[in-house]
Amino acid sequence: MSSGEIAEQGTRPYLEETIKEMKARGGKDAEIAAKIETALDQGKLDYYKVSQKIDANGNLAPIEIKKFDIK
């Protein structure tokens, strides 16, 4: 991605930028990034967003799961 460009979560450019940033941090992050990148290149990576809202009374709403298409 070019400087100043914004990628939306759940897109391939967002994932690729995340991998790049993890590699730059080095250490364990870089090791994990390499594994993610390999799985992505092999078409074996599933990318999900999992969220759960909490209402004003502290009650948990149902868990929401969304699978992103990152082809």
Secondary structure as the mmCIF struct_conf table of DSSP 4:
data_model
#
loop_
_struct_conf.conf_type_id
_struct_conf.id
_struct_conf.beg_label_comp_id
_struct_conf.beg_label_asym_id
_struct_conf.beg_label_seq_id
_struct_conf.end_label_comp_id
_struct_conf.end_label_asym_id
_struct_conf.end_label_seq_id
TURN_TY1_P TURN_TY1_P1 SER A 3 GLY A 4
TURN_TY1_P TURN_TY1_P2 GLN A 9 GLY A 10
BEND BEND1 THR A 11 THR A 11
HELX_RH_AL_P HELX_RH_AL_P1 ARG A 12 ARG A 25
HELX_RH_AL_P HELX_RH_AL_P2 GLY A 27 ASP A 41
TURN_TY1_P TURN_TY1_P3 GLN A 42 GLY A 43
STRN STRN1 TYR A 47 SER A 51
STRN STRN2 ILE A 54 ILE A 54
TURN_TY1_P TURN_TY1_P4 ALA A 56 ASN A 57
BEND BEND2 GLY A 58 GLY A 58
HELX_LH_PP_P HELX_LH_PP_P1 ASN A 59 ASN A 59
STRN STRN3 LEU A 60 LEU A 60
HELX_LH_PP_P HELX_LH_PP_P2 ALA A 61 ILE A 63
STRN STRN4 GLU A 64 PHE A 68
#
